[in-house]
Amino acid sequence: MDLGFQRRVDRFVGVPLCRLLSILPGARDEPKHAPPPRKILVILLSEMGSLVLAQPMFERIARKYPEASVYALVFRKNKEVLDLLEAIPESNVLTLRNDSLAHLMADAVSAIRTLRRLGIDTVLDCELFSRVSAILSFLSGASLRVGFERHTQEGLYRGSFINRPVLYNPYQHISRQFLTLVEAAGSSGRPLAKRLPDADEIAIRPLRLRVGELAEMRSRIENDFPAVRGGRLVLVYPGGGLLPIRAWPLASFQELVSSLGNRGFVVGIIGLQEDRPLARAIRDASPGEKTIDFTGYTRTVRELMLLFHIAELLVTNDGGPGHFAAMTPIRTIVLYGPETPLLYGSLDPKSVSLFRNLSCSPCLTAYNHRNSPCDGDNQCLKMIRPEDVLERALEGA
């Protein structure tokens, strides 16, 4: 479904449903002396990168509630990322299709039936003011519903049936806010989980490689693209995904790739099939035969991560690839503008975030459903100069 259509459905259908559910008898009741959770559902329907940032949360759940069974509800297209994290058994992952409203509704009804049959007692709703996730948390039948709430802030309305409401904090990294959801399941007071941040750094576990798969991937790439053999491979991701406003200008990528090529690097352009026109435009502006079009080449996220094991640097717009890279050895430069690394930055110590912090940045927030008021002239990214990115790229060369 188109992102704008999803927002409209969430607003014009979600708000009335949230109001209706809020007036049902017992909807606002907070469970007293609830036993430790036995069957926990995590709802995380947003982008793939958010699932990577949620890995520490799944580990916290396992430590805090070792006897509990943990389930997850995600969009079907994102399931592979959750499987790669090895956070929960694959059989415990429920999925929703979001390619059409009819599919979404049909899958939601099926998921609700399954959750009620399982006897879910606790839901951790990780979405930021999404109404559909709040509605699903209520309809799951769970007596304990943890999720973000606006409290006294001017936030988006999502009913009053979240009986463990967590204050959304726009000044704290989202991975730490996910941890707060776990703590809130057993907390009291208002707002919940008043605690100091963990002293330990939050880290992402590396991808567990299968025997021989990296050598097989390297052989395949070198056979298909001989220029990689013996070369120093740098990858760039010029696509904007669902939010094109997050994309660094094409001319900047062209200049960067040309400069890297002139210094002897082999540059691979990654992305989906629909990113091929971008890749073609970058190749046309690049010298020699050492610029490779990898768009559509990796058939799975796992294959993309294997490619990251072979390359030495990734330069990417804000999005999934920068977070997937945290599970691999590759160094990463991530370009931010409409969103901020303070909230959504990679948890990888090898990752560098470039952010100009303009007066209007970030403009994609939880409070506007990531619907930017920008006219498309994303100066926040245009002010990141190719020579600055090149300088950071060559620091580890």
N, C-alpha and C positions, 0 to 999 in steps of 0.2 A: 504494500500500500504506500501511496505517496505520503511523505512525512507531514505535509500540511493537512492532508485528509485525516491522518491519525490524530493530529492535534485537535481538529474540529470535533471528531468523534469523542475524544477524551473530555472535551469541554461540554459539548451540548448534550451528550448522552451520559457522560460520567458524573457531572455535577448533580443532575436530578436523581440518579441512582444512589449516589452517596447520601443525599438528603433523605431519600426514602429509607435506606438501610439504617440511618442514624436514629430514626424515630421508632424503629421496631422495639418491642419489649425486650429489655436486657441487653440491647446493643451497646450501651455505654458502660455496662457493668464491668468492674475490674475484678478479676478472680482473686479471692482472698486465700492465703496460705496454699497457693498452688504447688503441687508436687514438682520435682525436677522434670523438665521436659523429657519425654520418651520418644516422640516422633516429631522431628523438626523439619519444617519446610522453609527453604530459602527462595524468595522470588526475586529474580534479577533479569529483567527483560531488555535492558538497554544494550549498548554496543558491546562488541566482543572484548574490547580493551578493559571494560569495567569488570569483566569476569576475572581477568588476570589480577587486577587490583583487589579483588575479593578473596584471593587465595589465602592471605593471612587470617581472614575471618573464618574460613572453613577449618583452618588448623586450630583456631581458638575454640570453636565449637567442639571439636574432637577432644581437646584437652579439658574443657570445662564440663562437658557432658559425655563422658566416654561410653556410657551405656546407651545413649540415644541413637536411634536410626535417623540419618539425615537425608533429606530429599531436596530436589531443586526443580524449579519451574522456570524455563528459559525459552526464548524463541528458538525454533528448530534450526535456523541457520547458525546459531551460536553454540549449539550442543557440542560440536567438535572441540571447541576451546575448553569447555568444562571437562570433557573427557581427557584432554591432554594434561590438565592440571592434576588429574588423579585425586581429586579432592573427595569424591564420593563414588560409590559403585555406579557404573553406567546404567544399571537396571533401575536405579533410584532417580533418574532424570526424566522429568515429564516435559514435553515440548508443546509449543503453540506455533502454528503457522501465522505469519503476518503479511502474506502476499495479497490477501483479500479479506474484507470484513466477514464474509460468509465463512471462510476457513477459520478465522480467529474465533468467531462465535462458536462454531462447531467444536473446535478443539478445547475451548474454555469449558463448555458443558461437559465434555468427556473428562477433562482434568479434574473438575469439581467432583464428579462422581467417583473418580479414582481416589482422590484425597479423602473423601468422606468414608470410603470403604477401608482405606488404610488406617483411619482414626488419627489423623494429624492433630496434635494438641497445641503446637506452637508454630507460629509463622514469623519469620524475619523478612519484612518487606523492604528491600534495599533500594527501591525506586524513589526518586526525589519528587514527590508530589504528583506522581502519576495516579490517576483515579482508577484505571483498570486494575492495577496491581492491588490497590487498597480493597477494591470490590472483591477480587479473587481471594484475598486473605480472609475476608469475612465469610464468603460463601464456602470456604474450605471446611468450615465447621470447627476450626481451632478455637479453643477457649482463651488462649493467650496470643494476642496479635501485637507484634512490635513493629513500629514503623516511624518514619519521620513525620512530624507535625509542625505546623507554623507557630503554635502557642500564641504569643503576643505580637508576632511579626506579621507584616503584610505579605503573606504568602498565598499559595494556591489552595483553595478549599478542597479537601478530600474526605469530608465527613467527620464524625466524631465517635467512630466505633473502634478506633485503634486504642486498645486499653493499656498499652505500654508505649505511650507517645514519647519519641525522642526528639529533642530540639535539634533541627538542622543547623549546622554551624558552617557558614561560608568562609570561615577563616582557618579551617582544619582540613587536612588532606582527606579525601574521601575514603581511603583505605582505613584510616583511624576512626572515621565515623561508622564504618561497617563494624569495627570492633565494638564500638559503643552500643550498637544494636544487640550484640551478644550479651554484653553486661546488663543491658536494660531488661532482659528477660527475667532477671532475678533481683531487680533493684526496686527501690521505692523512693518517694519524694517527688518534687517537681522543680525543675525538669529532672529526668532520670539520669542515673549513672554519672554523678558528680565525682570525677576521679581525675587524677593526673595522668598524662599520656604515659605509655610504656617507656621505660628507660631504654630497652633494647631497640635497635633499628628493625624496622619491618622489612623483610626480605622476601624475594620470590625464589622458589626452588627451581633449579634448572630442569629442562626437559630430560626425561629418562630415555636414552637412546637404545634402540634395539640392535642386536648383534648384526653388524655388516651393513646397516641401512645408510650410514653416512658415506661409506666407501662406494656403495651402489649409486647414491645420489651424485657424488662427485664424478664418477665415471660417466653417468648419463649426461651431466652438464657439459663435461669436457668433450664428449663425443658430439653433442648437439651444437656446442659453441666453442670451437677450438681456441678462440682468443683467450678463453679463461685459463687454459693450460699454461702453467708457469707464470701467470700474471697476478697482479695484486687487484683484487676485485672490491669495488665500492658499489653499494646499492643506493638507489634513490627511489623514493615513493612520492610522485608529484600529484597524486589524486587527492580529492577532498572528501570522497565517500559520500555519506548522506548529507554532509554539510559543506558544500563547495566553498563557503566563505573562509574555511580553515586552510585553504590551499595557498601556498606561497606562489607568487606570480610565475607563469610559464617562462618569461624572459629571464628570471633569476635562476631557475633550474637550468635553462640553456647555457647561461654564462658559467654556472658552477660546473656543469658536466664538461663543457669545453675546456675549462681550466684544469680539471682533473685529468682529462685525456691528454692535454699538452704536457702534463707531468708524468706520463707513463702509466697511469692507472687504467684498468679496464672498468668501465662503468656499466652496471646493469640497472635497467629501469623496471621496477616491479609494479604490479597492480592487477586489476581485473581486466577482463576482455574489453569492457567499456573504456578503459584507460588507454587503449591502443592509439587513438589519435594524439594524445599527449605524448606518448612515447615516440611516435613518428616525428612529431614536431621537434622534440629534443634531439633525436638522432640526426635529423636533417641539418641541425645547427652545430653538430659535433664533428670533430676531425677524425679521419681515418676509419678503421673497421673495429675499433675497440669500444664502441658503444652498443650494448646489447639490449634487445627488447625481450624482457622476461614477462611482460604482461600476459596473463592467462596461462603461463607456462606451468606454474605450480598448481596442482589440482586440488590440494588440500592445505589447510593451515600447517599441518605437520611438515609437508614438503617445503613450505615457505621457511619454516624454522630450520630445516636441514640446510637450505640455501644460506641462511644466516650463519650457520656454522662454517660455511666455506668462505664467505666474504669477511673482510676485516672492518668494514665501516658501513653504517646505514645512515643516510640523511633523509628524514621523513617529515611530512606534515603531521600534525597532531592526529592521532587515530590508532587503530588496532596494531599496525606493524611496530610502532615504537614500544608498545607494551609486550607484544610477543617476543621482541628482541631481548627482553629482560630474562627470558628463560634460556638464552643462548650466550655464547662468548663474545658476540659482536659488539663493538663500540657503536654508540648511537648519538646522533644529533637530532633533536626534535624541535621543530619550529612552531612556536605558540603565538597567538594573537587574540582571536575571539574567545579563547578559553585560557585559563591560567595554570601553569605547572604547580602553583601552590596548592591547588585542589586536585589536579589530575595528572601531575607529573609522574614519570616512570619511577619505580622503586629500585631501579638498577643503578648502582653507584658508578657504572661505566657510562651512564647516559648524561648528555649535556643538553640542557634546555635553553633555547634562545627566545627571549621574551622582551619586548620593548616597553610594556607596561604604560601604554598611552592613557590619557584621561578617560577614555571611553572603554578601556579594556579591563576585565573581560566583559563582553556583551552577550555571551551565551551563558545563561545562568539557570539554576533550578526555578527561579521565580518567573521566568518567561518561557518555560518549556523549551529552552534553547532556540528561541525564535528571535534572532537578532534584529534590532532596529536599523542596522547598518544598510546604507544604500548600495553596498557592493564594493565600494572603494575601501578595501581593507588595508588602510595605511599601517595598521599594527604589524602586518606581515611585509608590506612593501618597504618598510623602513629597515628591515633586516637585509643588509647588503650581502651580495654573493661573496665579496672579498672577506667579509667577517666569517661567513660559514666556511670558506676555504681555509682560512687561518686556523679555525678550530679543527677542521678535518686533518690538516697536516701536522697538528701537534703530536699526534700519536704515531705519525708515519715513520 
